[in-house]
Amino acid sequence: MQYRKLKDGTEVSVLGYGCMRFDKKGNRIDIDKAEREVMAAIEAGVNYLDTAYVYSGSEEALGTILERNQCRDKVYIATKLPHYLIKNPKAVDRYFDEQKKRLKTDHIDLYLMHMLPDTAAWDKLAGFGMKEWIDRKKASGEIRNIGFSFHGDTPTFKALIDAYDWDFCQIQYNYLDENTQAGKEGLQYAAAKGIPVVIMEPLRGGRLVKYLPPRAKKLMEAYPVKRSPAEWAFRWLYNQPEVTCVLSGMNTMEMVTENVRVASEAMPGEFTKRDFFLIEKVKEAINQSVKVGCTGCAYCMPCPQGVDIPNTFLNYNKLAYEPKTQVMLEYLQITGMKRDNSDVSKCIQCGACEKHCPQHIPIREELKNAKKALMPFPVEHAMKGVRLFLKH
């Protein structure tokens, strides 16, 4: 296993164990199966374990596994504060204490603000005394590193990076998201400021493996270097020295074995020009079935009404090769689940965007189509309730 350093010099494994996808028996986590897989990873050198308050049963399962095997001090636990549920300062301590109890520990090694959407949300937390709370918890040793996880665009990510002296951050990043979400630009921005970056969704929830179109699979199979789709995705990430740790929601021993091997072998800068060319061809194959020929150039922006047009078309196109529910959820995380929403429901069909589109896309018509697909009436109605909740 290889290791990369946090700001304080702590060495974390380049492969992290994502505990959101533990297998279940009925409605409960299969603790014995999860234990076998987690312990195999730990024995192979994985020392970064990631969970969250809202991952049903995950914190309790992880705490139980570590207690059973008396290995709490061999690993670093990362978990997340559900800041979106907090309405007063006392709630912060209540959630934190509950998480320590669930995890059967007296300290959290890496604590994140979960899905921090923008600086306004951070300012709200600061108004509750969050900065002073963090200082106290660090002084007591109950928190060792503080960070945030993020699903959003690059400018917002950069603003959040600059909003506080973070110890680390966590972003969605993979070869399909190279220029979306925080993207490569955000990754390099954080790294240039000395902020370690943990990667989530390296396989887009398995979709860069299970849902690859046939042409993409054939390209990989015909390539002289034989690697699985998962290995290609991980090696693309490990090729970048700015990446500190890559999380994987491993729920089979085969996944653990393969991912540990790749994390032990892959080195920064090892990709050849031919390797990069293959990945570009695979991306082309994935994107061949797109509904809208949007290149993400953002010439149409800013929208007078605040619609994130490029992200809307990006997710509308994803519907061709990814599960609809997952795409809709990701889209709403990025654009809708914040007070100043930027989802397609804000479009008033003014047409200002079409004057600047170099692809001459009939944006207004395509936004109508995207809205039907990404935000059918029940979803749009529910999001109105969510935003009312966030305003209070």
Buried (B, 14 or more C-beta within 10 A) or exposed (E): BBBBEBBEEBEBBBBBBBBBBBEBEEEEBBBEBBBBBBBBBBEBBBBBBBBBBBBBBBBBBBBBBBEEBEBBEEBBBBBBBBBBEBEEBEBBEEBBEEBBEBBBBEBBBBBBBBBBBBBEBBEBBBEBEBBEBBEEBBEEEBBBBBBBBBBBBBEBBBBBBEBBEBBBBBBBBBBBBBEBBBBBBBBEBBBEEEBBBBBBBBBBBBBBBEBBBEEBBEBBEEBEEEBEBBBBBBBBBBBBEBBBBBBBBBBEEEBBBBBBBBBBEBEBEEBEEEBEEBBEBBBEBBBEEBBBEBEEEBBBEEBEBBBBBBBBBBBBBBBBBBBEEBBBBBBBBBBBBBBEBBBBBBBEEEEBBBEEBEEEBEBBEBBBBBBEBBBEEEBBEEBEEBBEEBEE
